[in-house]
Amino acid sequence: MTRTTTATTTATYVASIGESTGKTAVALALAREAEERGHDVGYMKPKGTRLRSAVGKTLDEDPLLAREVLDLDAETEDLEPIVYSPTFIEGTLRGTEDSASVRERVAEGYRTLAADREFMIVEGGGALATGSVVDLADWDVADLLDAEVILLARYGDHRDVDAVLAAARQLGDRLQGVLFNSVAEGDFDRLRTDVLPFLESRGIAVLGVLPSERDLAGVSIAELADELGAQVLTEEAPVDGFVERFVVGAMSAEEALRSFRRTREAVLVTGGDRADVQTAALEAPGIECLLLTGGLTPPSAVVGQAEDRGIPVLVARSDTMATIDRAEDVLRSGRVRRPEAIETMRGLLGDAVDLDGLLDIEG
């Protein structure tokens, strides 16, 4: 396998087992940390996976944020040479996209960006295996760019260890270590007592454990409304609260209420004509916002009840499926795509991780 090597450049690849594990925040926080220590740092995201449409209209703001945070003078096509859209994948399967030429595109972009840089931070796109159809899974890219890999992982229970072990086998000697991100306070003891010693006994370094941080999770209701172009019907209900997930109200009101009671910090997405589901949601303590679709306004009684409970009601013009797709992307992106969030992540890394060792920087 051909490697691209820049003799004076050290490459660190930030990958993750699944999507939405904080790659952007960690990657740019590490880049800023190295930059603050006086080192010349570049950034690249070879595979763009945040898409506006199947034909490759990219929504990927990560390279734009990197350009702002690191003050980079670089072309977007170098920062993100592959838009990994369904159309691109289809073309690969049909033979119109050639793996060798696609890999060379990534390699050439890297050579351009890495010229005269001491460090390159490379961000993975999607999950670990994303890009396999063109031999550009994360382990392939790490080999291509001669990079060490920091693997981000979530931890909810011990079953998550299986995915860490499988990823470590795929990455092999490229793996610098595992960094657990956004770990709930109640999971810290189990992780440290059971999981960390087990992984280290298997020869897998654990670089650190980062706690869940409110400033890096979810979006405000005001931001959600703005991103969706939604109308806010409630005048008195505050829109500065945060939501971290959404639930879909496509069931009966009784089923919906049972489901809603098991969630928290959620936004309900349902048709504007489903007053029964809307009313059930207003009775559930974990629903923070109603997002109604189809441009349909609910009965005044629902709006009044929502005002009384301080729950904002938003109305989007798009249908339910389109609204769900867009809301999911907004929530998945969260607040990490802001310069302030990168500084928050720098603080978390500084508290939990040996940054000198991680970046191989002295002093």
N, C-alpha and C positions, 0 to 999 in steps of 0.2 A: 504494500500500500504506500503510495507516495505521500510524503510529509512536506509541509511547508514550514521552514524554519527561518526565523530571523535571529541571527546569532546573539544580538544584544538585547533581545526582548524576552521577557518572561510572561507566559500566557497562563491565566487562570480562568477556567471555564466553570461558570455557575449553572449547574443543572438541577433538575428536581425529578422526583419519582412521579409526581402528578402535576396537574395544572394548579395555578393559583396558590403557590406555596411561598411567594415573596421573592422570586428570583430578581425582579427589577430592583427592589429596595436593597437587597443584599448586594447585588452586583455593583450598583452605583455607590452604595455606602463604602464598599471596599475601595472602589476607584477614588472616591473623595479622600479616604483615609490615606491612601498612598500618595495622592496629590498633595495633601497637607504636609506630608513628611518630605516634600521637596522632590518628588519623583514625577517624571513625565509619563502620563497615563493616557491610553487610548481605550476605546470601547467598540464592540461589535456585537450584533445580534444576527447570526447567519440566516435564521429561519423566522420569518414573520408569520405569526399564526392568528393574530387578532384582526379579523377580516370584516369588511362591510358587506361583501357579497361573494358569491361563489367564484366569480371571475377574477377576483384578486384586488378589489378596491380595499386597500388596507386601512384599518383603524389603528394600526400599531403606533402608539405614541411613545413607546420606550426609546427608540433611537432619537426622537425629537427631544425628549426629556434629558437623555444623556448628552446631547449636543449643548443643551442649556446649562446643565449642572457642571459639565466638565469644560465648557467653553471650547467645543471642538469645531474646527473648520474642516468639515468632511461632508461628502455627498451622501445622500440618503441611500443610493444604490450600493455604496460601499459599506455603510453602516448596517444595512439589511438587504443583502443581495438576492435573497430568495423570498418571494411571497408565497407561502405554502398554502395555497387555496385548493378547494376541491377541483377546480378546473386544471390547476397545475398537476395534481395527483392523477387525474383522469388522463391527462396528456402523457404522463410518465407510463401509466399502465398500457397505453396504446402505442407507445414507442415514439411519440413526438418530442418528448423531453429525454435527453441523453444524460445518464448518470455522470459520465466522465466530464462532460462540458459543464454540468451544474456544479460539480465539485470544484472544477477549475475556477468557476465564477466566484465561489466562496473563497478559494485560496488567493485569487488575485485581489479581491477586496481586502482580505486580511493583510496581504503584503503591502498594499497601499496605506492602510491605516497604521500598521505596525512600524513603518519606516521611521527610524530615529526615536522610537518610544522605548522606555525602559520596561513598562508593564502594559499588557493588554488584558482587559477584563472582557471576557466573551460570555454573553448571556444565552442560555438555551431557550428554545421556543417550544411551548407546550410541554408534553411529558417526555420521558427519557427516550422512548422509541420513535418519537415524531421525526419523520424524515427518512425512515428506513427504506422506502421505495426507491430513493435515489442514493442509497448508501450514505445518508447523512443523519443517522440517528446520533444521539449525543456522544456515544462512544466513538463513532466514526469521525465526528468533527474534532473531538479531542485528539485523536490520532493525526488527523489531517493538519491540525494547527500546532501539534506538539505541546498540548496544554495539560496541566494538572486539573483535576476536577474536584470542586466542592459540591457535594450532593446535599440538597435541601430535602428535608422530610418532615411530614406532620406526624404527630403521635396522638392517637385517641385511645387505643388499647394495644395489648400485646400482639394482636394479629398484624399490626402494621410492620412488625419486625420482618415478616416474610418478604415484603416488598423491598426493604432495605438490603436484605441478604441477596436477593435476586439482582438488584441493581449493582451491588458491589461485585458480583461475579461478572456481570457484563462489562463493567468499567476496568476491572483488573488493576494492574499497577498504575493506571492513570488516576485512580481515586486517592485524593489527598486526605479526605475524611468526610464524615457526615455531620451536618449542622441541622439540629432539630429547631424548627421555627414555629412561632405562634402556639406555644404549649400552654394549655390552661393550668392555672395554679394547682388545681386538684390532681393533675396528672404528673406533677414534678417528681413526687416521691417514688412512684412506681417506675418511672422512667430511669431515675438515677439508681434505684436499688436493684432493679432487675435487668433492664434493657442495656444500659451503658456497659456494665461489667460483661454481659453476654457478648455484645458486639466486639468489645476489646479482646475478649478471649478468642474470637474468630479472626483477629488481626485487622479489624476495622476501626480506625481511629475515629473517636467522637470529638469534633472540634468545639462543640458547645451546645447549650440549650437556651434558646431565646424565648422569653415569656410572651404570651399574647398581649398585645398593646393596642388599646382602644384607638389611638390616633392612626393606626395602620390598618384598621379593620372597618369595613363598611363605608357607606357614604351618608351624608346628611340627606334628609328628605328634600331640602331645597335644591341640592345638587342633582338628585335624581329627577326632580321635576324639570330642572333646566336642561339636563341631558336628553330627556325624552320629549321636550317641548310640550309638556303637559300643563293643563290649566289647573290651578289650585282653587277649589270651590269653597273651602273653609277659610274664613277671614280671621278667626280668633285662634284656631289651633296652631301651635308653634311648628315651624318647619326646620328647626335646628337640631332635632333629634336624629339619631343614627339608626340605620337599618343594615343588617349584615346578610340577610337572606330573603328569598321570597317564597311564598306558597301560592298555589293556583287553586282558585275556588271553582272547580268543575264538577263538584259533587252535590249531594243534597245538603240542606242546611244542617241537619242533624249530624251527618258524617263530617261536615266541615267543622262544626264546633268541636267535635272530639279531636279532630286533627289539629285545629288551631291551638287548643289548650296544651299541646305538646311542643309548641315552638316558642321562640323568643326573638325579640328584635327583628321582626319580619314585616315585610310588606305583602299585603294580599293583592294578587292580580286576578281580576275576574271581570266579566262583562258588566257594562253599565246597567244592564237590565236585570241583574241578579240581586234584587233587593233582599231576598231571603238570606243569601250567603253574606251579603254586606252586613246585615244586622247581626248575624251569628259572629262575624269577625269582630264587631264592636264590643261583644261580650267577652272576648278572649284577651287575657292580660298581655299576651306576647305579640299581638298585632299592633304595630306602631303607625301604620299608614294603609289607606285603601288606594289602590291604583286601578281605576276602572277604564275599560277599553271600548273601542268602537265609537268614540265621541259621544257616548250616551250619558246623560246626567241622571243620577239616581233620584228617587223621590225626596222631597224637601224634608220629610221626617228622618230619613237616613242622614242627610247633611246636618240637621239639627242635633241628632243624637251624637254624631261625630264631633260637632262643635262642643257639646256638653262634656264629652270625654277627652277633649283635647287631641283628637286623632285627625290628622289632615286627610282630606279626600282629593285625589288627583284624577284628572280625566285625560286620557291619551286618545288621539284620533285613530291610531292604528288598531288593527284587530288584535285579539288576545295572543295569538302565536307570535306575531311580529313584535308585540310589546314585551312578551316574555323573553324573546331572543335578545332584544336590546337591553332590557332591565338586567338580564343575567350578565351581559357584557359589562354594564356599568358597575354592578355590584362586584363582579370578579376583579375588575380593575381597581376598585376601592380608592383609597386615598394615597396609595403609594406613589402615584405618578405626579407628585408635587415635590419641589425642592425641599420644602420643610420636612416632608416625610423621610427623605433620605437622611437628613440630619438626625431625626429621631432614631432611625435604624443604626446610624453610626454610634449613637449613645448606647444602644442595646448591645451591639457587637463589642464595644469597648468594655462593657461590664462583664460580658460572658465568655469572651474569646481571646486567645493569645494572638493578637493581631500581628505582632512581630513575627511569630512563627508562621502564621497563616499566609502572610504576604512575603515571607522570607526577606524581611527588611530589618536591618540592624538599627537599634536605637530609635 
